[in-house]
Amino acid sequence: MATRAESAALTRRALLDAAADLLDLGGPEAVTLREVGARAGVTRGAPYRHFTGKDSLLTAVAIESWERIADQVHALRTNPDLSVSDKLRGALRTLIGVGRDQPHLYQMLFRRRGHRPEDLSEGLDRVRRQVCAPAGDPAADRMRAAGRFQDEFLAIVTDLVGRRNARHYGALLLAGAHGIADMELTGHLSTGRLRTTSDELVDTLVRMVTDAGETA
Protein backbone atom coordinates (compact mmCIF):
# COMPACT_ATOMS: atom_id res chain seq x y z
CA MET A 1 0.00 0.00 0.00
CA ALA A 2 1.36 3.41 -0.96
CA THR A 3 2.42 5.76 1.82
CA ARG A 4 0.94 9.25 2.06
CA ALA A 5 4.09 10.73 0.54
CA GLU A 6 4.04 8.23 -2.32
CA SER A 7 0.36 8.91 -2.97
CA ALA A 8 1.00 12.66 -3.00
CA ALA A 9 3.88 12.21 -5.43
CA LEU A 10 1.69 10.14 -7.75
CA THR A 11 -1.04 12.77 -7.65
CA ARG A 12 1.40 15.56 -8.41
CA ARG A 13 2.82 13.53 -11.31
CA ALA A 14 -0.69 12.96 -12.71
CA LEU A 15 -1.49 16.67 -12.44
CA LEU A 16 1.70 17.71 -14.22
CA ASP A 17 1.13 15.18 -17.00
CA ALA A 18 -2.47 16.33 -17.43
CA ALA A 19 -1.41 20.00 -17.53
CA ALA A 20 1.26 19.25 -20.14
CA ASP A 21 -1.30 17.40 -22.28
CA LEU A 22 -3.80 20.26 -22.09
CA LEU A 23 -1.06 22.78 -22.89
CA ASP A 24 -0.15 20.82 -26.02
CA LEU A 25 -3.79 20.59 -27.07
CA GLY A 26 -4.91 24.18 -26.59
CA GLY A 27 -2.21 26.39 -25.15
CA PRO A 28 -2.13 28.03 -21.70
CA GLU A 29 -5.80 29.06 -22.01
CA ALA A 30 -6.80 25.38 -22.03
CA VAL A 31 -5.07 24.74 -18.70
CA THR A 32 -7.32 25.24 -15.70
CA LEU A 33 -7.01 23.48 -12.38
CA ARG A 34 -10.53 22.09 -12.79
CA GLU A 35 -9.75 20.59 -16.21
CA VAL A 36 -6.37 19.34 -15.03
CA GLY A 37 -7.93 17.65 -12.01
CA ALA A 38 -10.63 16.04 -14.13
CA ARG A 39 -8.10 14.78 -16.68
CA ALA A 40 -5.88 13.43 -13.91
CA GLY A 41 -8.85 11.70 -12.25
CA VAL A 42 -8.41 13.33 -8.84
CA THR A 43 -10.79 15.17 -6.51
CA ARG A 44 -11.62 18.81 -7.25
CA GLY A 45 -9.60 20.01 -4.29
CA ALA A 46 -6.50 17.93 -5.02
CA PRO A 47 -4.83 20.38 -7.46
CA TYR A 48 -4.94 23.15 -4.86
CA ARG A 49 -3.08 20.99 -2.37
CA HIS A 50 -0.14 20.84 -4.78
CA PHE A 51 -0.27 24.17 -6.62
CA THR A 52 -1.36 27.65 -5.60
CA GLY A 53 -3.07 28.19 -8.94
CA LYS A 54 -2.81 27.84 -12.71
CA ASP A 55 0.33 29.96 -12.94
CA SER A 56 2.08 27.87 -10.30
CA LEU A 57 1.16 24.72 -12.23
CA LEU A 58 2.40 26.08 -15.57
CA THR A 59 5.65 27.19 -13.97
CA ALA A 60 6.17 23.64 -12.67
CA VAL A 61 5.54 22.32 -16.20
CA ALA A 62 8.11 24.78 -17.58
CA ILE A 63 10.70 23.80 -14.96
CA GLU A 64 10.27 20.09 -15.73
CA SER A 65 10.52 20.80 -19.44
CA TRP A 66 13.78 22.72 -19.06
CA GLU A 67 15.18 19.90 -16.94
CA ARG A 68 14.19 17.35 -19.58
CA ILE A 69 15.81 19.39 -22.38
CA ALA A 70 18.95 19.83 -20.25
CA ASP A 71 19.06 16.05 -19.66
CA GLN A 72 18.87 15.42 -23.41
CA VAL A 73 21.67 17.88 -24.15
CA HIS A 74 23.76 16.43 -21.32
CA ALA A 75 23.35 12.96 -22.81
CA LEU A 76 24.59 14.30 -26.15
CA ARG A 77 27.52 16.14 -24.55
CA THR A 78 28.74 13.08 -22.68
CA ASN A 79 28.28 10.60 -25.53
CA PRO A 80 31.82 9.43 -26.43
CA ASP A 81 30.67 8.08 -29.80
CA LEU A 82 29.65 11.50 -31.17
CA SER A 83 31.91 14.16 -32.65
CA VAL A 84 31.59 17.65 -31.17
CA SER A 85 29.86 18.82 -34.36
CA ASP A 86 27.32 16.01 -34.06
CA LYS A 87 26.72 16.87 -30.41
CA LEU A 88 26.04 20.49 -31.34
CA ARG A 89 23.83 19.46 -34.23
CA GLY A 90 21.85 17.20 -31.90
CA ALA A 91 21.45 19.91 -29.27
CA LEU A 92 20.07 22.39 -31.80
CA ARG A 93 17.69 19.79 -33.22
CA THR A 94 16.49 18.97 -29.71
CA LEU A 95 15.50 22.59 -29.17
CA ILE A 96 13.92 22.97 -32.61
CA GLY A 97 12.07 19.69 -32.06
CA VAL A 98 10.29 21.14 -29.03
CA GLY A 99 9.15 24.06 -31.17
CA ARG A 100 7.91 21.66 -33.84
CA ASP A 101 6.21 19.09 -31.62
CA GLN A 102 5.07 21.26 -28.69
CA PRO A 103 4.68 24.82 -29.99
CA HIS A 104 2.61 26.05 -27.03
CA LEU A 105 5.21 24.78 -24.58
CA TYR A 106 8.03 26.26 -26.66
CA GLN A 107 6.40 29.69 -26.65
CA MET A 108 5.88 29.49 -22.90
CA LEU A 109 9.51 28.51 -22.28
CA PHE A 110 10.78 31.53 -24.19
CA ARG A 111 8.35 34.19 -23.05
CA ARG A 112 10.09 37.41 -22.14
CA ARG A 113 10.45 38.41 -18.51
CA GLY A 114 7.21 39.76 -17.10
CA HIS A 115 5.06 37.50 -19.29
CA ARG A 116 5.97 34.13 -17.76
CA PRO A 117 3.46 32.17 -15.65
CA GLU A 118 5.17 32.98 -12.36
CA ASP A 119 5.05 36.70 -13.23
CA LEU A 120 1.31 36.73 -13.97
CA SER A 121 -0.18 35.52 -10.68
CA GLU A 122 -3.00 37.75 -9.54
CA GLY A 123 -6.02 37.69 -7.26
CA LEU A 124 -6.50 34.50 -5.26
CA ASP A 125 -3.56 32.83 -6.98
CA ARG A 126 -1.20 35.51 -5.70
CA VAL A 127 -2.65 35.35 -2.19
CA ARG A 128 -2.37 31.55 -2.09
CA ARG A 129 1.23 31.71 -3.28
CA GLN A 130 2.14 34.24 -0.61
CA VAL A 131 0.38 32.41 2.20
CA CYS A 132 0.44 28.73 1.27
CA ALA A 133 3.30 28.16 -1.14
CA PRO A 134 6.17 25.97 0.07
CA ALA A 135 9.59 27.49 0.51
CA GLY A 136 11.31 28.35 -2.73
CA ASP A 137 11.03 30.89 -5.51
CA PRO A 138 9.35 29.54 -8.69
CA ALA A 139 11.03 32.19 -10.83
CA ALA A 140 14.43 31.26 -9.43
CA ASP A 141 13.73 27.55 -9.94
CA ARG A 142 12.76 28.22 -13.55
CA MET A 143 15.89 30.29 -14.17
CA ARG A 144 18.02 27.58 -12.57
CA ALA A 145 16.55 24.90 -14.83
CA ALA A 146 16.91 27.05 -17.97
CA GLY A 147 20.44 27.94 -16.88
CA ARG A 148 21.32 24.25 -16.65
CA PHE A 149 20.33 23.81 -20.29
CA GLN A 150 22.44 26.82 -21.27
CA ASP A 151 25.44 25.48 -19.32
CA GLU A 152 25.20 22.11 -21.07
CA PHE A 153 24.82 23.78 -24.45
CA LEU A 154 27.70 26.20 -23.89
CA ALA A 155 29.93 23.31 -22.80
CA ILE A 156 29.46 21.75 -26.25
CA VAL A 157 30.10 25.08 -27.98
CA THR A 158 33.23 25.57 -25.86
CA ASP A 159 34.62 22.24 -27.04
CA LEU A 160 34.16 23.47 -30.61
CA VAL A 161 35.32 27.09 -30.53
CA GLY A 162 37.12 27.53 -27.21
CA ARG A 163 36.13 29.27 -23.99
CA ARG A 164 36.84 32.81 -25.22
CA ASN A 165 34.39 32.57 -28.12
CA ALA A 166 31.81 30.21 -26.62
CA ARG A 167 29.28 32.80 -25.41
CA HIS A 168 29.35 34.75 -28.67
CA TYR A 169 28.84 31.71 -30.88
CA GLY A 170 26.47 30.11 -28.38
CA ALA A 171 24.19 33.15 -28.58
CA LEU A 172 24.43 33.14 -32.37
CA LEU A 173 23.50 29.46 -32.54
CA LEU A 174 20.55 29.80 -30.18
CA ALA A 175 19.26 32.84 -32.06
CA GLY A 176 19.54 30.82 -35.27
CA ALA A 177 17.71 27.87 -33.71
CA HIS A 178 14.87 30.13 -32.53
CA GLY A 179 14.55 31.62 -35.99
CA ILE A 180 14.51 28.20 -37.62
CA ALA A 181 11.88 26.92 -35.18
CA ASP A 182 9.67 29.95 -35.78
CA MET A 183 9.97 29.81 -39.57
CA GLU A 184 9.28 26.09 -39.61
CA LEU A 185 6.25 26.51 -37.36
CA THR A 186 4.79 29.27 -39.55
CA GLY A 187 5.44 27.33 -42.75
CA HIS A 188 7.92 29.78 -44.25
CA LEU A 189 10.65 27.18 -44.80
CA SER A 190 8.46 25.14 -47.10
CA THR A 191 7.60 28.00 -49.47
CA GLY A 192 8.68 27.78 -53.09
CA ARG A 193 11.17 30.62 -52.76
CA LEU A 194 13.19 29.27 -49.84
CA ARG A 195 12.98 25.52 -50.46
CA THR A 196 14.99 24.42 -47.46
CA THR A 197 14.52 22.42 -44.28
CA SER A 198 15.39 22.92 -40.65
CA ASP A 199 17.95 20.09 -40.84
CA GLU A 200 19.72 21.75 -43.76
CA LEU A 201 19.86 25.07 -41.90
CA VAL A 202 21.16 23.41 -38.73
CA ASP A 203 23.89 21.68 -40.77
CA THR A 204 24.89 25.06 -42.25
CA LEU A 205 24.98 26.75 -38.84
CA VAL A 206 27.13 24.00 -37.35
CA ARG A 207 29.47 24.01 -40.33
CA MET A 208 29.90 27.80 -40.15
CA VAL A 209 30.67 27.71 -36.43
CA THR A 210 32.98 24.71 -36.83
CA ASP A 211 34.93 26.58 -39.49
CA ALA A 212 35.09 29.65 -37.24
CA GLY A 213 36.40 27.52 -34.38
CA GLU A 214 39.13 26.04 -36.56
CA THR A 215 40.35 29.47 -37.68
CA ALA A 216 40.05 31.19 -34.30
Order of alpha helices (4+ residues) and beta strands (2+ residues): alpha-alpha-alpha-alpha-alpha-alpha-alpha-alpha-alpha-alpha
